[in-house]
Amino acid sequence: MLSENSAVPYRYRWLTLLTVASALLLIVVDITVLYTALPSLSAALHTTTSEKL
């Protein structure tokens, strides 16, 4: 049987998982936007290949 005290860490596991998943989602969206906009930005700024790095 689970006591009330043992249920508290279980709740924190889900909160931790939600926090990490949200952070990863934001990173993926940021990278997707960056790679989508990169060709337009490069053309507008007239960058060379080495400057894109």
PyMOL Python script that loads the backbone (N, CA, C, O; Angstrom):
from pymol import cmd

cmd.read_pdbstr("""\
ATOM      1  N   MET A   1       0.817  -1.175   0.000  1.00  0.00           N
ATOM      2  CA  MET A   1       0.000   0.000   0.000  1.00  0.00           C
ATOM      3  C   MET A   1       0.873   1.256   0.000  1.00  0.00           C
ATOM      4  O   MET A   1       1.969   1.276   0.560  1.00  0.00           O
ATOM      5  N   LEU A   2       0.367   2.271  -0.628  1.00  0.00           N
ATOM      6  CA  LEU A   2       1.068   3.539  -0.649  1.00  0.00           C
ATOM      7  C   LEU A   2       0.505   4.451   0.433  1.00  0.00           C
ATOM      8  O   LEU A   2      -0.709   4.609   0.568  1.00  0.00           O
ATOM      9  N   SER A   3       1.390   5.032   1.181  1.00  0.00           N
ATOM     10  CA  SER A   3       0.935   6.024   2.150  1.00  0.00           C
ATOM     11  C   SER A   3       0.866   7.388   1.473  1.00  0.00           C
ATOM     12  O   SER A   3       1.301   7.545   0.332  1.00  0.00           O
ATOM     13  N   GLU A   4       0.325   8.361   2.172  1.00  0.00           N
ATOM     14  CA  GLU A   4       0.210   9.706   1.593  1.00  0.00           C
ATOM     15  C   GLU A   4       1.579  10.303   1.313  1.00  0.00           C
ATOM     16  O   GLU A   4       1.740  11.024   0.328  1.00  0.00           O
ATOM     17  N   ASN A   5       2.549  10.029   2.135  1.00  0.00           N
ATOM     18  CA  ASN A   5       3.888  10.604   1.974  1.00  0.00           C
ATOM     19  C   ASN A   5       4.602  10.057   0.748  1.00  0.00           C
ATOM     20  O   ASN A   5       5.405  10.768   0.145  1.00  0.00           O
ATOM     21  N   SER A   6       4.337   8.828   0.364  1.00  0.00           N
ATOM     22  CA  SER A   6       5.021   8.254  -0.797  1.00  0.00           C
ATOM     23  C   SER A   6       4.411   8.745  -2.108  1.00  0.00           C
ATOM     24  O   SER A   6       5.030   8.579  -3.159  1.00  0.00           O
ATOM     25  N   ALA A   7       3.237   9.335  -2.084  1.00  0.00           N
ATOM     26  CA  ALA A   7       2.603   9.838  -3.299  1.00  0.00           C
ATOM     27  C   ALA A   7       3.174  11.195  -3.715  1.00  0.00           C
ATOM     28  O   ALA A   7       3.041  11.587  -4.874  1.00  0.00           O
ATOM     29  N   VAL A   8       3.797  11.904  -2.802  1.00  0.00           N
ATOM     30  CA  VAL A   8       4.331  13.231  -3.114  1.00  0.00           C
ATOM     31  C   VAL A   8       5.467  13.148  -4.133  1.00  0.00           C
ATOM     32  O   VAL A   8       5.429  13.897  -5.110  1.00  0.00           O
ATOM     33  N   PRO A   9       6.472  12.289  -3.971  1.00  0.00           N
ATOM     34  CA  PRO A   9       7.520  12.220  -5.004  1.00  0.00           C
ATOM     35  C   PRO A   9       6.980  11.773  -6.365  1.00  0.00           C
ATOM     36  O   PRO A   9       7.495  12.182  -7.405  1.00  0.00           O
ATOM     37  N   TYR A  10       5.952  10.941  -6.352  1.00  0.00           N
ATOM     38  CA  TYR A  10       5.349  10.494  -7.603  1.00  0.00           C
ATOM     39  C   TYR A  10       4.791  11.683  -8.382  1.00  0.00           C
ATOM     40  O   TYR A  10       4.922  11.738  -9.605  1.00  0.00           O
ATOM     41  N   ARG A  11       4.180  12.622  -7.694  1.00  0.00           N
ATOM     42  CA  ARG A  11       3.641  13.823  -8.325  1.00  0.00           C
ATOM     43  C   ARG A  11       4.777  14.675  -8.891  1.00  0.00           C
ATOM     44  O   ARG A  11       4.644  15.249  -9.972  1.00  0.00           O
ATOM     45  N   TYR A  12       5.885  14.758  -8.168  1.00  0.00           N
ATOM     46  CA  TYR A  12       7.022  15.545  -8.645  1.00  0.00           C
ATOM     47  C   TYR A  12       7.665  14.927  -9.873  1.00  0.00           C
ATOM     48  O   TYR A  12       8.237  15.646 -10.692  1.00  0.00           O
ATOM     49  N   ARG A  13       7.585  13.622 -10.019  1.00  0.00           N
ATOM     50  CA  ARG A  13       8.118  12.987 -11.227  1.00  0.00           C
ATOM     51  C   ARG A  13       7.378  13.483 -12.462  1.00  0.00           C
ATOM     52  O   ARG A  13       8.001  13.799 -13.476  1.00  0.00           O
ATOM     53  N   TRP A  14       6.058  13.552 -12.382  1.00  0.00           N
ATOM     54  CA  TRP A  14       5.279  14.023 -13.521  1.00  0.00           C
ATOM     55  C   TRP A  14       5.535  15.495 -13.800  1.00  0.00           C
ATOM     56  O   TRP A  14       5.587  15.916 -14.956  1.00  0.00           O
ATOM     57  N   LEU A  15       5.694  16.271 -12.745  1.00  0.00           N
ATOM     58  CA  LEU A  15       5.993  17.691 -12.924  1.00  0.00           C
ATOM     59  C   LEU A  15       7.367  17.876 -13.569  1.00  0.00           C
ATOM     60  O   LEU A  15       7.540  18.738 -14.431  1.00  0.00           O
ATOM     61  N   THR A  16       8.326  17.079 -13.158  1.00  0.00           N
ATOM     62  CA  THR A  16       9.663  17.127 -13.756  1.00  0.00           C
ATOM     63  C   THR A  16       9.616  16.700 -15.217  1.00  0.00           C
ATOM     64  O   THR A  16      10.241  17.330 -16.070  1.00  0.00           O
ATOM     65  N   LEU A  17       8.883  15.642 -15.505  1.00  0.00           N
ATOM     66  CA  LEU A  17       8.753  15.185 -16.888  1.00  0.00           C
ATOM     67  C   LEU A  17       8.095  16.249 -17.761  1.00  0.00           C
ATOM     68  O   LEU A  17       8.532  16.484 -18.888  1.00  0.00           O
ATOM     69  N   LEU A  18       7.065  16.884 -17.257  1.00  0.00           N
ATOM     70  CA  LEU A  18       6.390  17.945 -17.994  1.00  0.00           C
ATOM     71  C   LEU A  18       7.316  19.129 -18.242  1.00  0.00           C
ATOM     72  O   LEU A  18       7.298  19.708 -19.328  1.00  0.00           O
ATOM     73  N   THR A  19       8.120  19.493 -17.255  1.00  0.00           N
ATOM     74  CA  THR A  19       9.055  20.607 -17.406  1.00  0.00           C
ATOM     75  C   THR A  19      10.115  20.299 -18.460  1.00  0.00           C
ATOM     76  O   THR A  19      10.410  21.140 -19.309  1.00  0.00           O
ATOM     77  N   VAL A  20      10.683  19.105 -18.407  1.00  0.00           N
ATOM     78  CA  VAL A  20      11.721  18.725 -19.375  1.00  0.00           C
ATOM     79  C   VAL A  20      11.131  18.616 -20.779  1.00  0.00           C
ATOM     80  O   VAL A  20      11.748  19.055 -21.750  1.00  0.00           O
ATOM     81  N   ALA A  21       9.949  18.036 -20.886  1.00  0.00           N
ATOM     82  CA  ALA A  21       9.315  17.906 -22.202  1.00  0.00           C
ATOM     83  C   ALA A  21       8.985  19.275 -22.796  1.00  0.00           C
ATOM     84  O   ALA A  21       9.135  19.482 -24.000  1.00  0.00           O
ATOM     85  N   SER A  22       8.542  20.197 -21.963  1.00  0.00           N
ATOM     86  CA  SER A  22       8.241  21.553 -22.446  1.00  0.00           C
ATOM     87  C   SER A  22       9.506  22.257 -22.933  1.00  0.00           C
ATOM     88  O   SER A  22       9.488  22.934 -23.960  1.00  0.00           O
ATOM     89  N   ALA A  23      10.589  22.097 -22.201  1.00  0.00           N
ATOM     90  CA  ALA A  23      11.856  22.711 -22.608  1.00  0.00           C
ATOM     91  C   ALA A  23      12.337  22.134 -23.935  1.00  0.00           C
ATOM     92  O   ALA A  23      12.798  22.875 -24.804  1.00  0.00           O
ATOM     93  N   LEU A  24      12.233  20.829 -24.093  1.00  0.00           N
ATOM     94  CA  LEU A  24      12.645  20.211 -25.353  1.00  0.00           C
ATOM     95  C   LEU A  24      11.765  20.652 -26.518  1.00  0.00           C
ATOM     96  O   LEU A  24      12.256  20.846 -27.630  1.00  0.00           O
ATOM     97  N   LEU A  25      10.480  20.810 -26.269  1.00  0.00           N
ATOM     98  CA  LEU A  25       9.582  21.289 -27.320  1.00  0.00           C
ATOM     99  C   LEU A  25       9.966  22.699 -27.761  1.00  0.00           C
ATOM    100  O   LEU A  25       9.969  22.995 -28.956  1.00  0.00           O
ATOM    101  N   LEU A  26      10.285  23.561 -26.815  1.00  0.00           N
ATOM    102  CA  LEU A  26      10.698  24.921 -27.164  1.00  0.00           C
ATOM    103  C   LEU A  26      11.991  24.927 -27.966  1.00  0.00           C
ATOM    104  O   LEU A  26      12.136  25.716 -28.901  1.00  0.00           O
ATOM    105  N   ILE A  27      12.923  24.063 -27.615  1.00  0.00           N
ATOM    106  CA  ILE A  27      14.190  23.981 -28.349  1.00  0.00           C
ATOM    107  C   ILE A  27      13.943  23.507 -29.782  1.00  0.00           C
ATOM    108  O   ILE A  27      14.510  24.063 -30.724  1.00  0.00           O
ATOM    109  N   VAL A  28      13.113  22.497 -29.951  1.00  0.00           N
ATOM    110  CA  VAL A  28      12.818  21.978 -31.293  1.00  0.00           C
ATOM    111  C   VAL A  28      12.124  23.035 -32.145  1.00  0.00           C
ATOM    112  O   VAL A  28      12.456  23.195 -33.320  1.00  0.00           O
ATOM    113  N   VAL A  29      11.172  23.751 -31.574  1.00  0.00           N
ATOM    114  CA  VAL A  29      10.482  24.808 -32.322  1.00  0.00           C
ATOM    115  C   VAL A  29      11.461  25.913 -32.699  1.00  0.00           C
ATOM    116  O   VAL A  29      11.403  26.433 -33.813  1.00  0.00           O
ATOM    117  N   ASP A  30      12.353  26.276 -31.794  1.00  0.00           N
ATOM    118  CA  ASP A  30      13.339  27.314 -32.070  1.00  0.00           C
ATOM    119  C   ASP A  30      14.269  26.904 -33.209  1.00  0.00           C
ATOM    120  O   ASP A  30      14.550  27.706 -34.100  1.00  0.00           O
ATOM    121  N   ILE A  31      14.743  25.677 -33.185  1.00  0.00           N
ATOM    122  CA  ILE A  31      15.640  25.201 -34.243  1.00  0.00           C
ATOM    123  C   ILE A  31      14.908  25.122 -35.576  1.00  0.00           C
ATOM    124  O   ILE A  31      15.481  25.447 -36.616  1.00  0.00           O
ATOM    125  N   THR A  32      13.651  24.695 -35.556  1.00  0.00           N
ATOM    126  CA  THR A  32      12.866  24.623 -36.791  1.00  0.00           C
ATOM    127  C   THR A  32      12.680  26.004 -37.404  1.00  0.00           C
ATOM    128  O   THR A  32      12.830  26.173 -38.614  1.00  0.00           O
ATOM    129  N   VAL A  33      12.358  26.984 -36.583  1.00  0.00           N
ATOM    130  CA  VAL A  33      12.189  28.354 -37.078  1.00  0.00           C
ATOM    131  C   VAL A  33      13.508  28.889 -37.618  1.00  0.00           C
ATOM    132  O   VAL A  33      13.529  29.551 -38.656  1.00  0.00           O
ATOM    133  N   LEU A  34      14.595  28.612 -36.935  1.00  0.00           N
ATOM    134  CA  LEU A  34      15.906  29.087 -37.374  1.00  0.00           C
ATOM    135  C   LEU A  34      16.269  28.509 -38.734  1.00  0.00           C
ATOM    136  O   LEU A  34      16.678  29.250 -39.628  1.00  0.00           O
ATOM    137  N   TYR A  35      16.124  27.194 -38.905  1.00  0.00           N
ATOM    138  CA  TYR A  35      16.500  26.585 -40.177  1.00  0.00           C
ATOM    139  C   TYR A  35      15.535  26.944 -41.296  1.00  0.00           C
ATOM    140  O   TYR A  35      15.913  26.901 -42.467  1.00  0.00           O
ATOM    141  N   THR A  36      14.312  27.292 -40.967  1.00  0.00           N
ATOM    142  CA  THR A  36      13.372  27.744 -41.985  1.00  0.00           C
ATOM    143  C   THR A  36      13.716  29.159 -42.443  1.00  0.00           C
ATOM    144  O   THR A  36      13.613  29.471 -43.629  1.00  0.00           O
ATOM    145  N   ALA A  37      14.119  30.004 -41.521  1.00  0.00           N
ATOM    146  CA  ALA A  37      14.405  31.401 -41.849  1.00  0.00           C
ATOM    147  C   ALA A  37      15.834  31.625 -42.332  1.00  0.00           C
ATOM    148  O   ALA A  37      16.123  32.679 -42.899  1.00  0.00           O
ATOM    149  N   LEU A  38      16.718  30.685 -42.128  1.00  0.00           N
ATOM    150  CA  LEU A  38      18.133  30.886 -42.459  1.00  0.00           C
ATOM    151  C   LEU A  38      18.386  31.223 -43.927  1.00  0.00           C
ATOM    152  O   LEU A  38      19.169  32.134 -44.192  1.00  0.00           O
ATOM    153  N   PRO A  39      17.776  30.549 -44.888  1.00  0.00           N
ATOM    154  CA  PRO A  39      18.032  30.939 -46.289  1.00  0.00           C
ATOM    155  C   PRO A  39      17.603  32.375 -46.591  1.00  0.00           C
ATOM    156  O   PRO A  39      18.303  33.089 -47.309  1.00  0.00           O
ATOM    157  N   SER A  40      16.483  32.795 -46.061  1.00  0.00           N
ATOM    158  CA  SER A  40      16.027  34.173 -46.303  1.00  0.00           C
ATOM    159  C   SER A  40      16.948  35.182 -45.641  1.00  0.00           C
ATOM    160  O   SER A  40      17.276  36.213 -46.229  1.00  0.00           O
ATOM    161  N   LEU A  41      17.362  34.887 -44.422  1.00  0.00           N
ATOM    162  CA  LEU A  41      18.285  35.787 -43.726  1.00  0.00           C
ATOM    163  C   LEU A  41      19.628  35.874 -44.432  1.00  0.00           C
ATOM    164  O   LEU A  41      20.204  36.955 -44.553  1.00  0.00           O
ATOM    165  N   SER A  42      20.126  34.732 -44.898  1.00  0.00           N
ATOM    166  CA  SER A  42      21.416  34.722 -45.595  1.00  0.00           C
ATOM    167  C   SER A  42      21.355  35.525 -46.886  1.00  0.00           C
ATOM    168  O   SER A  42      22.290  36.255 -47.213  1.00  0.00           O
ATOM    169  N   ALA A  43      20.278  35.395 -47.602  1.00  0.00           N
ATOM    170  CA  ALA A  43      20.132  36.145 -48.851  1.00  0.00           C
ATOM    171  C   ALA A  43      19.996  37.636 -48.584  1.00  0.00           C
ATOM    172  O   ALA A  43      20.567  38.452 -49.307  1.00  0.00           O
ATOM    173  N   ALA A  44      19.250  37.993 -47.561  1.00  0.00           N
ATOM    174  CA  ALA A  44      19.039  39.409 -47.259  1.00  0.00           C
ATOM    175  C   ALA A  44      20.318  40.078 -46.752  1.00  0.00           C
ATOM    176  O   ALA A  44      20.545  41.261 -47.006  1.00  0.00           O
ATOM    177  N   LEU A  45      21.152  39.320 -46.037  1.00  0.00           N
ATOM    178  CA  LEU A  45      22.380  39.900 -45.477  1.00  0.00           C
ATOM    179  C   LEU A  45      23.599  39.691 -46.368  1.00  0.00           C
ATOM    180  O   LEU A  45      24.690  40.161 -46.044  1.00  0.00           O
ATOM    181  N   HIS A  46      23.424  38.984 -47.501  1.00  0.00           N
ATOM    182  CA  HIS A  46      24.508  38.721 -48.462  1.00  0.00           C
ATOM    183  C   HIS A  46      25.712  38.086 -47.762  1.00  0.00           C
ATOM    184  O   HIS A  46      26.842  38.552 -47.909  1.00  0.00           O
ATOM    185  N   THR A  47      25.460  37.022 -47.004  1.00  0.00           N
ATOM    186  CA  THR A  47      26.544  36.358 -46.274  1.00  0.00           C
ATOM    187  C   THR A  47      27.229  35.313 -47.120  1.00  0.00           C
ATOM    188  O   THR A  47      26.633  34.741 -48.032  1.00  0.00           O
ATOM    189  N   THR A  48      28.494  35.069 -46.807  1.00  0.00           N
ATOM    190  CA  THR A  48      29.238  33.997 -47.454  1.00  0.00           C
ATOM    191  C   THR A  48      29.042  32.713 -46.660  1.00  0.00           C
ATOM    192  O   THR A  48      28.426  32.718 -45.594  1.00  0.00           O
ATOM    193  N   THR A  49      29.566  31.625 -47.182  1.00  0.00           N
ATOM    194  CA  THR A  49      29.407  30.331 -46.520  1.00  0.00           C
ATOM    195  C   THR A  49      30.070  30.316 -45.156  1.00  0.00           C
ATOM    196  O   THR A  49      29.505  29.776 -44.205  1.00  0.00           O
ATOM    197  N   SER A  50      31.246  30.892 -45.039  1.00  0.00           N
ATOM    198  CA  SER A  50      31.931  30.908 -43.747  1.00  0.00           C
ATOM    199  C   SER A  50      31.230  31.821 -42.733  1.00  0.00           C
ATOM    200  O   SER A  50      31.309  31.575 -41.529  1.00  0.00           O
ATOM    201  N   GLU A  51      30.560  32.845 -43.193  1.00  0.00           N
ATOM    202  CA  GLU A  51      29.837  33.732 -42.275  1.00  0.00           C
ATOM    203  C   GLU A  51      28.552  33.102 -41.752  1.00  0.00           C
ATOM    204  O   GLU A  51      28.053  33.512 -40.704  1.00  0.00           O
ATOM    205  N   LYS A  52      28.017  32.132 -42.446  1.00  0.00           N
ATOM    206  CA  LYS A  52      26.803  31.457 -41.985  1.00  0.00           C
ATOM    207  C   LYS A  52      27.063  30.585 -40.768  1.00  0.00           C
ATOM    208  O   LYS A  52      26.144  30.286 -40.005  1.00  0.00           O
ATOM    209  N   LEU A  53      28.302  30.182 -40.586  1.00  0.00           N
ATOM    210  CA  LEU A  53      28.636  29.334 -39.443  1.00  0.00           C
ATOM    211  C   LEU A  53      28.547  30.139 -38.187  1.00  0.00           C
ATOM    212  O   LEU A  53      28.790  29.616 -37.100  1.00  0.00           O
TER     213      LEU A  53
END
""", "prot")
cmd.dss("prot")
cmd.show_as("cartoon", "prot")
cmd.util.cbc("prot")
cmd.orient("prot")
